[in-house]
Amino acid sequence: MTKALTAKRIENAEPTLMRQEIPDGLLVGLYLVVQPKPSGAKSFAVRYRYAGQPRKLTLGAFPAITLEAARAIGGKALRAAAE
């Protein structure tokens, strides 16, 4: 099972040469996206399927959007996609 994201884990996520998507263990489909060096920007995104096609919805940048807000917004987006 994937570890749940925490504020400390997000802050300690270091940028590498490749883009990283770190999944959240509490909300399936929610990811922390860490852009490669030199920017190292962090944002939240939700991955889901709609009409059989994979989709990605970017929720916003960290720390403007907190982990709790990302889980709430991501949960709403996943429910809407399921309906």
Summary of the structure (lengths in Angstrom):
residues: 83
radius of gyration: 12.6
end to end distance: 26.5
largest distance: 39.4
contacts: 217
relative contact order: 0.18
helix: 27%
strand: 33%
